[in-house]
Amino acid sequence: ARAASGMQALTNVGQSIDHAARLAEAGQYWEALSVLARLPLENLSAETASQVVEMQAEQLAEQQKQVINATWKVLRRETAARSDALVTDSRRVHEAQQAVVEAATGLSERLEDPESNQHLDAAVAHMGEAIDQLAKVLESKEVEPLTPALAAEQAAYQALLKLRAREHLVTRGRQQQQPGQSQANSSGPSQQ
């Protein structure tokens, strides 16, 4: 019964990962992040847990890219001609950036690699700078703080790309270790 429940749990995890991948392919990044964040990593193999974390890092980078695109659109529009939508659109970008920070905080609890943690910490720090600059836009109703906000958002994106690349290396390293471990484990019982 215990083995059957373990197999069912693995099947559910596999289905969740597949579902998250389909959501991401459809551009539904928040939903994909939500699915991945609910997976219990402690019940997964190290390799599978690493793959989940890598997918989360990729989704965070995608979300950050969307924040950058939104800020860029507002900045471009407002430098061409001032509009009444500056505050409303900046508030939306501000809220989206805060949501990415929250998702990043959830991911930080799952990272085991120190270098990955450094990249995520740098990304969150840059996101904090962006949030501060966006708050200045909301307070002053001026477009000027959008430029440093955009720069901070781009720096956060670069840090997330480094995180994603690092987590890919961690996953590959675990995948390369797995065959040797499984051979050692499978040869052990047959010798007894």
KEVEXRO-266471 format. One record per residue (C-alpha): residue in one letter; x, y, z. Coordinates in steps of 0.05 Angstrom, whole numbers, plus 32768, in hexadecimal, padded with zeros to 4 digits. Example, Ala and Ser with C-alpha at 12.3 -4.5 7.8 and 13.67 -1.06 7.14 Angstrom:
BEGIN
type, east, north, up
a, 80F6, 7FA6, 809C
s, 8111, 7FEB, 808F
***
This chain:
BEGIN
type, east, north, up
a, 8000, 8000, 8000
r, 8039, 802F, 8010
a, 805B, 8021, 7FCE
a, 8019, 802D, 7FA9
s, 800F, 8070, 7FCB
g, 8057, 8083, 7FBA
m, 804B, 8072, 7F71
q, 800B, 809A, 7F71
a, 802F, 80D5, 7F8E
l, 8065, 80D1, 7F58
t, 802F, 80CC, 7F23
n, 800D, 810A, 7F3F
v, 804F, 8130, 7F40
g, 805C, 811C, 7EF8
q, 8017, 8133, 7EE3
s, 8021, 8175, 7F08
i, 8064, 8181, 7EE6
d, 8045, 8172, 7EA2
h, 800B, 81A0, 7EB2
a, 803A, 81D8, 7EC6
a, 8061, 81CF, 7E85
r, 8021, 81D3, 7E5B
l, 800C, 8211, 7E80
a, 804F, 8232, 7E74
e, 804D, 8220, 7E2A
a, 8009, 8241, 7E27
g, 8026, 8281, 7E46
q, 8002, 8276, 7E89
y, 8040, 8281, 7EB3
w, 801E, 8294, 7EF5
e, 7FF5, 8255, 7EF2
a, 8032, 822B, 7EE2
l, 8058, 8249, 7F1D
s, 801D, 823B, 7F4A
v, 801B, 81F2, 7F36
l, 8067, 81EA, 7F40
a, 8066, 820F, 7F83
r, 8034, 81DD, 7FA0
l, 805F, 81A0, 7F91
p, 807B, 8181, 7FD1
l, 80C5, 817D, 7FC0
e, 80D6, 8154, 7FFE
n, 80B0, 8119, 7FE0
l, 80D4, 811C, 7F9D
s, 8116, 8100, 7F87
a, 814F, 8132, 7F87
e, 814F, 8132, 7F3B
t, 8105, 813F, 7F35
a, 8107, 8174, 7F6B
s, 8140, 8196, 7F46
q, 8118, 8195, 7F05
v, 80DC, 81B5, 7F28
v, 8108, 81EC, 7F45
e, 8127, 81F7, 7F00
m, 80E2, 81FE, 7EE2
q, 80CE, 8230, 7F18
a, 810D, 8259, 7F09
e, 80FB, 8259, 7EBF
q, 80B4, 8270, 7ECF
l, 80CD, 82A8, 7EFC
a, 80F9, 82C1, 7EC3
e, 80BD, 82C0, 7E94
q, 8094, 82E8, 7EC6
q, 80CC, 831A, 7ED0
k, 80D1, 8322, 7E84
q, 8086, 8333, 7E83
v, 8091, 8368, 7EB8
i, 80C9, 8385, 7E8F
n, 809D, 8386, 7E51
a, 8065, 83A9, 7E76
t, 8093, 83DE, 7E93
w, 80B2, 83E9, 7E4E
k, 806D, 83F3, 7E2F
v, 8059, 8426, 7E64
l, 809B, 844A, 7E5F
r, 8099, 844E, 7E13
r, 8050, 8465, 7E13
e, 805B, 8499, 7E49
t, 809A, 84B7, 7E2A
a, 8076, 84BF, 7DE8
a, 8039, 84E1, 7E06
r, 8022, 84E5, 7E4E
s, 7FE2, 84BF, 7E5E
d, 7FB3, 84B5, 7E98
a, 7FC5, 846B, 7E99
l, 800B, 8475, 7EB7
v, 7FF6, 8469, 7EFF
t, 7FC5, 8430, 7EEF
d, 7FF7, 840B, 7EC3
s, 8031, 8418, 7EF3
r, 8007, 83FC, 7F2C
r, 7FFB, 83BC, 7F03
v, 8045, 83B5, 7EF5
h, 8054, 83C3, 7F3F
e, 8024, 838B, 7F54
a, 803F, 835B, 7F20
q, 8086, 8368, 7F39
q, 8070, 835B, 7F80
a, 8051, 831A, 7F6B
v, 8092, 8304, 7F4A
v, 80B6, 8315, 7F8C
e, 8085, 82EA, 7FB2
a, 808F, 82B0, 7F82
a, 80DA, 82B8, 7F87
t, 80D6, 82B6, 7FD3
g, 80B1, 8274, 7FCE
l, 80E7, 8259, 7FA0
s, 811F, 826F, 7FCF
e, 8105, 823E, 8002
r, 810F, 8206, 7FD0
l, 8155, 8216, 7FB8
e, 818E, 81EC, 7FD4
d, 81C8, 8206, 7FAA
p, 81EC, 8242, 7FC8
e, 81FC, 8261, 7F84
s, 81B3, 825B, 7F70
n, 819F, 827E, 7FB0
q, 81D0, 82B7, 7FA0
h, 81B1, 82C1, 7F5C
l, 816B, 82C0, 7F78
d, 817E, 82F1, 7FB0
a, 819B, 8320, 7F7C
a, 815C, 831B, 7F52
v, 812F, 832A, 7F8E
a, 815B, 8365, 7FA1
h, 8154, 8382, 7F5B
m, 8109, 8375, 7F5C
g, 8106, 839C, 7F9E
e, 8129, 83D7, 7F7C
a, 80F6, 83D3, 7F43
i, 80BD, 83D2, 7F74
d, 80D9, 8410, 7F97
q, 80DF, 8435, 7F55
l, 8099, 8421, 7F40
a, 807F, 843B, 7F83
k, 80A0, 847D, 7F72
v, 8079, 847F, 7F31
l, 8039, 8473, 7F58
e, 8049, 84AA, 7F8B
s, 8063, 84DF, 7F5C
k, 803A, 84CE, 7F1E
e, 8079, 84DB, 7EF6
v, 8096, 84AE, 7EC1
e, 80E0, 84B7, 7ED3
p, 80E5, 847F, 7F07
l, 80D0, 844D, 7ED2
t, 8116, 844F, 7EB3
p, 813A, 8437, 7EF3
a, 8100, 8406, 7F00
l, 810B, 83E8, 7EBB
a, 8156, 83E3, 7EC7
a, 814A, 83BF, 7F0A
e, 8117, 8390, 7EE9
q, 814A, 837F, 7EB3
a, 8180, 8371, 7EE7
a, 814F, 8344, 7F0C
y, 8141, 831F, 7ECB
q, 818C, 8315, 7EBF
a, 8193, 82F8, 7F05
l, 8158, 82C9, 7EF8
l, 8178, 82B2, 7EB8
k, 81B8, 82A2, 7EDF
l, 818D, 827D, 7F12
r, 816B, 8255, 7EDB
a, 81AE, 8243, 7EBC
r, 81CB, 822F, 7F00
e, 818E, 8204, 7F10
h, 8195, 81E3, 7ECC
l, 81DD, 81D0, 7EDE
v, 81C6, 81B6, 7F22
t, 8191, 818C, 7F01
r, 81C2, 8170, 7ECE
g, 81F3, 8160, 7F05
r, 81BE, 8139, 7F2B
q, 81A9, 8115, 7EEC
q, 81F1, 8100, 7EE0
q, 81F7, 80E7, 7F27
q, 81B6, 80BF, 7F24
p, 81CD, 8087, 7EF5
g, 8208, 8077, 7F21
q, 81DE, 8077, 7F60
s, 81A7, 804C, 7F41
q, 81DB, 801A, 7F28
a, 81F9, 8016, 7F6D
n, 81B5, 800E, 7F8D
s, 819F, 7FD9, 7F5B
s, 81DF, 7FB1, 7F61
g, 81DB, 7FB1, 7FAD
p, 819D, 7F84, 7FB6
s, 81B3, 7F52, 7F81
q, 81F4, 7F45, 7FA6
q, 81D1, 7F34, 7FE7
***
